[in-house]
Amino acid sequence: MSISRYWLTRSGDESKNFEWHAVASWTWNAQDETCGICRMAFDGCCPDCKLPGDDCPLIWGACNHAFHLHCILKWVNAQTSQAHCPMCRREWQFKG
């Protein structure tokens, strides 16, 4: 959190001290709120990560389904033949 301070001075008056606290939030722009593989919220992170954000990004498939990067990589690598989307069963292709 960022705290900024500034002083306001009027002619002849004593200085007044003001504080303000900036608050920000972010969210992934996905159709769903949770990963279809691990069922964890996209605003959180996959079970393998400790903190959400750039280290646990979302990846979209050509079918427009989104998953945590780590979840879909495990899913794709676990398939013995051609990987399919866990949600719609279309052949998995990364959206490009």
C-alpha positions as CSV (number, residue, x, y, z in Angstrom):
1,M,0.0,0.0,0.0
2,S,1.2,3.4,-0.8
3,I,0.8,6.3,1.6
4,S,1.4,9.8,0.4
5,R,1.4,12.9,2.6
6,Y,1.1,16.5,1.7
7,W,0.6,19.7,3.5
8,L,-1.8,22.4,2.8
9,T,-1.0,25.9,3.8
10,R,-3.3,28.9,3.7
11,S,-2.1,32.4,4.1
12,G,-2.0,33.2,7.8
13,D,-3.2,29.7,8.9
14,E,-1.2,26.9,10.3
15,S,-0.3,24.0,8.1
16,K,-2.7,21.0,7.9
17,N,-1.4,17.5,7.5
18,F,-3.4,15.2,5.2
19,E,-2.9,11.6,4.4
20,W,-4.4,9.4,1.6
21,H,-4.1,5.7,1.0
22,A,-4.1,4.4,-2.5
23,V,-5.8,1.0,-3.1
24,A,-5.6,-1.0,-6.4
25,S,-6.8,-4.4,-7.5
26,W,-6.4,-6.5,-10.6
27,T,-8.3,-9.4,-12.1
28,W,-7.8,-11.7,-15.0
29,N,-10.2,-11.1,-17.9
30,A,-11.5,-14.7,-18.3
31,Q,-15.1,-16.0,-19.0
32,D,-15.0,-18.2,-15.9
33,E,-14.0,-17.4,-12.4
34,T,-12.2,-20.7,-11.7
35,C,-9.7,-22.9,-13.5
36,G,-11.5,-25.9,-15.0
37,I,-8.6,-28.3,-13.9
38,C,-7.8,-27.3,-10.3
39,R,-11.0,-25.4,-9.6
40,M,-9.1,-22.6,-7.8
41,A,-10.1,-19.0,-8.5
42,F,-8.2,-17.2,-11.3
43,D,-7.7,-14.3,-8.9
44,G,-5.8,-16.7,-6.7
45,C,-3.2,-19.2,-8.0
46,C,-2.9,-22.8,-8.9
47,P,-2.0,-25.4,-6.1
48,D,1.7,-25.3,-7.2
49,C,2.1,-21.6,-6.7
50,K,2.2,-19.5,-3.5
51,L,1.3,-16.1,-5.0
52,P,-1.0,-15.1,-7.8
53,G,0.0,-12.8,-10.6
54,D,2.7,-13.0,-13.2
55,D,4.2,-16.2,-11.8
56,C,0.9,-18.0,-12.3
57,P,-0.6,-16.6,-15.5
58,L,-3.7,-17.7,-17.4
59,I,-3.4,-19.4,-20.7
60,W,-6.2,-19.5,-23.3
61,G,-6.9,-22.3,-25.8
62,A,-8.1,-21.8,-29.3
63,C,-11.5,-22.9,-27.9
64,N,-11.4,-19.8,-25.6
65,H,-11.2,-21.8,-22.3
66,A,-8.7,-20.4,-19.8
67,F,-6.6,-22.3,-17.3
68,H,-3.7,-21.7,-15.1
69,L,-0.5,-22.2,-17.1
70,H,0.8,-24.9,-14.7
71,C,-2.5,-26.7,-14.7
72,I,-2.8,-27.0,-18.5
73,L,0.8,-27.9,-19.0
74,K,0.4,-30.8,-16.5
75,W,-2.8,-31.8,-18.3
76,V,-1.3,-31.7,-21.8
77,N,1.8,-33.6,-20.6
78,A,-0.3,-36.3,-18.9
79,Q,-2.2,-37.1,-22.1
80,T,-0.9,-40.2,-24.0
81,S,-2.2,-39.2,-27.3
82,Q,-3.3,-35.8,-28.7
83,A,-4.3,-33.5,-25.8
84,H,-7.9,-32.2,-25.6
85,C,-9.4,-29.3,-23.7
86,P,-10.6,-30.5,-20.3
87,M,-13.8,-28.5,-20.7
88,C,-15.0,-29.0,-24.3
89,R,-12.8,-31.9,-25.4
90,R,-11.7,-30.1,-28.6
91,E,-8.1,-30.8,-29.6
92,W,-6.0,-28.6,-27.4
93,Q,-4.2,-25.7,-29.1
94,F,-2.8,-22.7,-27.4
95,K,-4.5,-19.5,-28.6
96,G,-2.0,-17.5,-30.6
